[in-house]
Amino acid sequence: MIKKPKRRLLLVADSRLAKFYSAEDFKIKGLVKEVSAEDLNIHHHRQEKTDGRFGKSGSNPRFFDPHSEAKDLDRKDFCKIVTQEVLKFFDDSHKDHYDQLVLVCGPKMLGDLRDDFSHHTHLKHIDIQECVKELIHDNTVHYSIKQLEDKVLKELKFK
């Protein structure tokens, strides 16, 4: 019996850029889509530094919420858009059918994506693999296809 190759959607993302690659088994076929926070105008205003009490300069990063910073809000908003793009890829009407989603991103982005994914019942039946955190030492968003195959897909062979 001939084994059908596993079709994977590889999501390589940081807080400003997400790239979707199509892969069969352990070979990347190509870049399918790229989403940029800059192109989507995701930008929460940062509060400017001001002269505080007693003439000391300082800034208050908690402009929106005592527990939020503008960069965290930017990342969370970007994650929501990335999640919507993932939903499009795993929609029944999509021309390509993927068997697995592989996430390659840093810890904060990964946590935000997990949180967003948990709100969508469509994604609960999808096989989702996460890249080991040790691989996220440099900016994987700018890796070439060869580097992604060598560092990311090679790791999946042994899982």
Backbone bond lengths (Angstrom), bond angles and torsions (degrees), N, CA, C in turn:
res aa  C-N    CA-C-N  psi(-1)  N-CA   C-N-CA  omega(-1)  CA-C   N-CA-C  phi
1 M - - - 1.436 - - 1.528 109.74 -
2 I 1.318 115.19 132.13 1.460 120.63 -178.89 1.527 109.08 -87.12
3 K 1.329 113.70 128.19 1.461 119.87 -178.99 1.535 109.26 -80.96
4 K 1.322 116.08 129.55 1.457 121.97 178.09 1.531 108.71 -73.53
5 P 1.343 118.07 132.16 1.473 119.33 179.53 1.526 111.10 -63.94
6 K 1.325 115.84 141.52 1.472 121.75 -179.80 1.530 108.40 -78.19
7 R 1.325 115.67 125.15 1.466 121.63 178.15 1.527 108.14 -91.18
8 R 1.319 114.88 122.98 1.458 120.77 -177.13 1.516 110.94 -118.67
9 L 1.323 115.11 143.30 1.456 121.32 169.18 1.525 105.66 -105.96
10 L 1.304 115.86 118.47 1.456 122.14 -178.00 1.525 107.95 -100.15
11 L 1.325 117.28 120.66 1.458 122.41 177.70 1.519 108.26 -108.58
12 V 1.327 115.61 114.21 1.462 122.14 177.84 1.525 105.82 -111.31
13 A 1.340 116.49 117.09 1.466 118.47 -172.50 1.521 112.77 -144.60
14 D 1.325 113.71 151.66 1.453 121.25 165.01 1.532 106.27 -128.88
15 S 1.291 118.83 -165.80 1.470 120.00 -173.57 1.527 113.19 -75.89
16 R 1.326 118.48 -6.87 1.468 121.15 -177.31 1.529 113.87 -122.76
17 L 1.341 118.02 -17.67 1.458 121.16 -173.38 1.522 110.25 -146.33
18 A 1.335 115.89 136.85 1.468 121.26 176.72 1.523 108.12 -130.28
19 K 1.335 115.90 132.23 1.458 121.49 178.04 1.516 108.63 -122.52
20 F 1.321 115.87 133.21 1.455 122.92 178.69 1.521 108.27 -108.43
21 Y 1.334 116.10 126.23 1.460 121.91 178.48 1.518 109.57 -118.51
22 S 1.306 115.77 144.84 1.450 121.67 174.32 1.526 107.62 -96.85
23 A 1.338 116.08 135.46 1.465 120.33 -179.61 1.521 109.79 -139.35
24 E 1.315 115.26 148.07 1.463 121.49 171.73 1.516 106.81 -118.84
25 D 1.306 114.90 125.25 1.457 122.10 -172.27 1.520 109.26 50.05
26 F 1.318 118.76 -110.45 1.464 120.51 -174.84 1.529 111.82 -118.53
27 K 1.323 115.65 27.60 1.465 121.93 -179.74 1.530 108.47 -126.67
28 I 1.326 116.69 123.15 1.461 121.60 178.96 1.523 108.76 -80.67
29 K 1.336 115.34 127.67 1.462 121.48 -179.37 1.521 111.91 -83.75
30 G 1.343 117.06 -33.76 1.455 119.57 178.79 1.515 112.96 161.41
31 L 1.321 114.21 172.91 1.453 122.17 177.84 1.526 108.28 -77.06
32 V 1.332 116.87 127.65 1.455 121.70 -177.92 1.524 110.89 -98.39
33 K 1.326 116.56 -40.72 1.460 120.63 -176.61 1.523 109.57 -157.30
34 E 1.319 115.34 149.97 1.462 121.82 175.62 1.524 108.09 -132.33
35 V 1.328 115.91 133.43 1.466 121.91 -179.23 1.530 107.66 -125.71
36 S 1.320 115.88 130.44 1.460 120.83 -178.31 1.527 110.12 -121.43
37 A 1.317 116.66 134.48 1.471 121.44 177.39 1.520 110.39 -63.89
38 E 1.312 116.56 -33.16 1.463 120.61 179.59 1.533 110.82 -65.38
39 D 1.322 117.00 -42.54 1.463 120.51 178.61 1.520 111.83 -65.97
40 L 1.330 116.67 -28.64 1.466 121.65 -179.29 1.529 112.75 -89.12
41 N 1.330 116.04 0.86 1.475 122.54 -178.69 1.521 112.60 56.30
42 I 1.321 116.27 42.19 1.462 120.16 174.40 1.515 106.93 -86.97
43 H 1.309 114.55 109.17 1.458 119.16 -178.10 1.521 108.94 -161.65
44 H 1.300 115.94 112.58 1.461 120.56 173.76 1.523 107.49 -91.52
45 H 1.289 116.27 139.44 1.464 120.12 -176.40 1.517 110.79 -71.16
46 R 1.303 113.60 135.09 1.451 120.00 175.15 1.514 108.29 -90.21
47 Q 1.299 116.68 143.37 1.459 119.73 179.06 1.521 108.49 -75.79
48 E 1.302 116.27 135.00 1.460 122.01 -179.26 1.523 110.42 -72.22
49 K 1.320 115.11 154.21 1.466 119.21 175.65 1.522 109.19 -67.75
50 T 1.301 115.35 139.88 1.462 120.33 -178.88 1.517 109.29 -130.64
51 D 1.300 114.17 162.79 1.461 118.12 173.05 1.515 106.54 -80.60
52 G 1.292 115.17 117.54 1.449 120.65 -177.45 1.510 111.76 -84.66
53 R 1.256 113.04 -165.01 1.452 120.57 179.02 1.518 109.29 -62.89
54 F 1.298 117.62 142.27 1.465 124.89 179.84 1.523 112.46 64.68
55 G 1.367 117.40 23.79 1.458 120.56 173.93 1.517 115.13 76.85
56 K 1.313 118.31 4.26 1.466 120.26 178.96 1.519 109.14 -80.40
57 S 1.318 115.57 138.93 1.463 117.02 177.73 1.522 108.33 -86.84
58 G 1.284 114.98 148.90 1.455 119.55 179.98 1.510 109.65 -171.75
59 S 1.278 115.72 175.71 1.459 119.06 176.64 1.514 108.12 -141.11
60 N 1.283 114.77 156.40 1.449 120.22 178.17 1.520 108.75 -112.54
61 P 1.339 118.92 101.70 1.453 120.55 -177.82 1.523 112.78 -70.90
62 R 1.328 117.17 -12.21 1.467 120.24 -177.62 1.531 110.23 -92.94
63 F 1.307 115.04 57.38 1.444 122.11 -176.21 1.524 111.80 -69.13
64 F 1.342 118.43 -39.82 1.454 123.01 -174.40 1.515 112.96 -92.32
65 D 1.295 115.91 -42.69 1.454 121.44 -169.12 1.518 105.45 -156.38
66 P 1.288 119.52 143.05 1.460 119.54 -178.71 1.521 113.68 -60.16
67 H 1.336 117.31 -16.35 1.459 119.57 -178.12 1.524 112.48 -112.27
68 S 1.313 119.13 12.70 1.461 121.86 -175.63 1.518 111.20 -130.71
69 E 1.299 114.34 145.27 1.442 121.58 170.75 1.515 106.98 -116.78
70 A 1.316 116.65 157.66 1.463 120.65 -176.84 1.523 111.57 -58.64
71 K 1.334 118.01 -40.23 1.468 119.28 -178.77 1.534 111.35 -66.57
72 D 1.333 117.57 -32.91 1.466 120.60 176.40 1.525 110.40 -68.51
73 L 1.321 116.63 -40.60 1.459 120.63 177.67 1.528 110.78 -64.79
74 D 1.342 116.52 -39.58 1.471 120.61 176.15 1.527 110.28 -59.48
75 R 1.342 116.46 -47.38 1.466 120.97 -177.96 1.531 110.88 -63.18
76 K 1.317 116.54 -43.05 1.478 120.02 -179.37 1.530 111.33 -64.87
77 D 1.324 117.09 -41.54 1.468 120.03 177.64 1.526 110.66 -64.77
78 F 1.322 116.67 -40.17 1.465 120.75 178.72 1.532 110.28 -65.36
79 C 1.323 117.16 -39.35 1.469 121.26 177.92 1.525 111.52 -60.46
80 K 1.320 116.44 -38.79 1.468 119.91 178.70 1.522 110.65 -62.26
81 I 1.314 116.83 -40.79 1.465 120.56 179.09 1.524 110.43 -69.28
82 V 1.337 117.59 -40.62 1.466 121.36 177.38 1.531 109.69 -62.03
83 T 1.321 117.52 -40.65 1.462 121.54 177.94 1.527 110.47 -61.52
84 Q 1.319 117.84 -40.77 1.467 120.80 177.25 1.526 111.13 -63.16
85 E 1.321 117.04 -36.90 1.471 120.78 177.31 1.527 110.41 -67.30
86 V 1.325 117.56 -40.80 1.465 121.28 177.17 1.527 109.88 -61.22
87 L 1.323 116.70 -43.17 1.466 120.84 178.50 1.528 111.22 -58.15
88 K 1.331 116.70 -38.66 1.464 120.21 178.44 1.532 110.89 -63.22
89 F 1.334 116.83 -39.39 1.462 120.30 -179.09 1.523 112.44 -68.69
90 F 1.321 117.02 -30.70 1.460 120.66 -178.07 1.528 112.67 -101.63
91 D 1.322 116.20 11.81 1.462 121.66 174.40 1.530 108.32 -72.01
92 D 1.309 116.76 144.93 1.465 121.21 -179.35 1.523 112.70 -60.87
93 S 1.320 117.32 -27.40 1.461 120.16 -178.32 1.524 113.46 -82.66
94 H 1.335 117.97 -5.62 1.463 120.32 -179.30 1.519 109.72 -69.55
95 K 1.332 116.57 139.59 1.469 120.75 -174.57 1.526 113.15 -65.67
96 D 1.324 117.94 -34.17 1.464 121.12 177.54 1.517 108.80 -97.50
97 H 1.299 115.60 138.85 1.466 119.77 177.47 1.530 107.66 -107.21
98 Y 1.323 116.61 123.64 1.463 120.97 179.46 1.518 109.52 -105.70
99 D 1.328 115.28 141.63 1.457 121.80 179.63 1.522 112.08 -91.72
100 Q 1.336 116.41 -22.18 1.453 119.81 -172.17 1.524 110.12 -151.04
101 L 1.324 115.78 147.38 1.458 122.89 173.03 1.521 107.21 -112.43
102 V 1.331 116.54 127.88 1.463 121.82 178.34 1.523 107.47 -112.79
103 L 1.329 116.56 120.54 1.462 122.35 -179.06 1.518 110.26 -99.76
104 V 1.319 115.91 126.01 1.462 121.79 176.81 1.523 106.32 -125.42
105 C 1.319 116.55 98.94 1.462 120.18 -179.68 1.524 109.67 -159.40
106 G 1.316 114.63 167.79 1.452 120.41 -179.43 1.515 112.20 -71.32
107 P 1.317 117.32 169.35 1.463 121.89 -174.13 1.531 115.22 -58.27
108 K 1.329 118.60 -44.20 1.466 120.25 -178.39 1.525 110.71 -68.23
109 M 1.323 116.33 -43.06 1.467 120.62 179.13 1.526 109.76 -64.33
110 L 1.310 116.23 -41.74 1.462 121.29 179.32 1.532 110.59 -61.59
111 G 1.320 116.59 -43.40 1.464 120.91 178.46 1.526 112.15 -62.99
112 D 1.336 116.14 -42.33 1.466 119.65 178.30 1.523 111.27 -66.03
113 L 1.341 117.42 -39.56 1.469 120.08 178.21 1.529 110.71 -65.30
114 R 1.328 116.78 -43.32 1.477 119.73 177.62 1.525 110.43 -57.55
115 D 1.320 115.71 -44.30 1.460 120.47 179.90 1.528 110.75 -61.94
116 D 1.326 117.37 -45.51 1.467 120.84 179.18 1.522 111.29 -65.64
117 F 1.337 117.32 -40.18 1.467 120.91 -179.60 1.527 111.17 -63.00
118 S 1.327 116.52 -33.28 1.464 120.15 -176.49 1.534 112.27 -65.78
119 H 1.327 117.29 -18.53 1.456 121.52 179.95 1.527 113.25 -87.01
120 H 1.335 117.43 -3.88 1.466 121.14 -176.91 1.525 110.07 -118.19
121 T 1.312 115.75 113.37 1.471 120.29 -177.86 1.522 111.70 -66.86
122 H 1.338 118.70 -24.77 1.472 121.55 179.70 1.535 110.78 -62.29
123 L 1.322 116.41 -30.93 1.463 120.58 -174.87 1.526 113.19 -86.65
124 K 1.305 118.04 -7.39 1.470 120.85 -177.30 1.527 112.19 -69.55
125 H 1.326 118.43 -27.93 1.468 121.25 -178.33 1.534 112.68 -91.01
126 I 1.333 117.22 -1.44 1.465 121.11 -177.97 1.525 110.21 -86.09
127 D 1.330 114.91 138.33 1.460 121.04 175.31 1.532 107.41 -76.11
128 I 1.330 116.59 111.56 1.468 121.53 -178.62 1.521 108.97 -113.77
129 Q 1.324 115.23 123.62 1.464 122.13 176.26 1.522 108.30 -109.64
130 E 1.315 116.65 144.19 1.458 121.00 178.31 1.513 109.15 -115.58
131 C 1.313 114.68 141.11 1.463 120.40 177.91 1.527 108.53 -70.17
132 V 1.325 115.73 140.66 1.464 118.40 178.97 1.524 109.71 -63.44
133 K 1.307 115.70 141.95 1.455 121.09 -172.70 1.539 113.05 -63.64
134 E 1.321 117.37 -24.43 1.459 119.80 -179.47 1.525 111.88 -64.31
135 L 1.336 116.76 -23.27 1.462 119.15 -179.33 1.523 112.41 -77.97
136 I 1.306 117.13 -16.87 1.461 120.44 -175.75 1.531 109.21 -91.37
137 H 1.308 116.64 63.42 1.455 119.66 177.30 1.516 111.19 -100.82
138 D 1.325 116.34 -29.70 1.447 118.72 176.23 1.517 108.97 -124.98
139 N 1.287 117.17 -176.08 1.453 121.60 -170.75 1.528 111.28 -78.21
140 T 1.317 117.34 90.80 1.463 122.40 -176.86 1.518 112.60 -66.73
141 V 1.329 117.63 -18.52 1.457 120.49 179.34 1.529 110.70 -62.52
142 H 1.317 116.78 -26.63 1.462 121.12 -178.36 1.525 112.97 -100.73
143 Y 1.321 117.59 12.23 1.466 121.12 176.46 1.524 110.33 -67.76
144 S 1.309 115.79 150.11 1.464 120.53 171.56 1.530 107.96 -79.12
145 I 1.313 116.26 168.04 1.474 120.35 179.21 1.523 110.08 -60.32
146 K 1.317 116.99 -40.29 1.474 121.25 179.61 1.528 110.81 -62.29
147 Q 1.332 117.52 -43.01 1.459 121.00 178.94 1.526 111.11 -64.25
148 L 1.336 117.22 -39.96 1.464 120.64 177.89 1.525 110.59 -63.27
149 E 1.322 116.95 -43.48 1.466 119.94 178.72 1.521 110.92 -61.77
150 D 1.336 115.68 -44.17 1.470 120.09 -177.16 1.526 112.91 -69.33
151 K 1.329 117.53 -42.04 1.463 120.16 -173.54 1.517 114.58 -93.61
152 V 1.341 118.19 -30.18 1.456 120.40 -173.44 1.521 111.38 -103.97
153 L 1.315 116.91 -58.42 1.473 119.42 -175.73 1.524 111.88 -66.21
154 K 1.313 116.84 -30.69 1.477 120.10 177.22 1.530 110.22 -61.42
155 E 1.351 116.39 -37.54 1.466 120.67 178.62 1.534 111.63 -64.45
156 L 1.330 116.80 -33.76 1.465 120.67 -179.27 1.533 112.05 -68.11
157 K 1.318 117.14 -25.28 1.464 120.82 179.77 1.524 111.40 -61.96
158 F 1.308 115.81 -30.05 1.455 120.22 -173.93 1.522 112.58 -99.36
159 K 1.313 118.43 6.46 1.474 120.73 177.65 1.503 110.34 -90.64
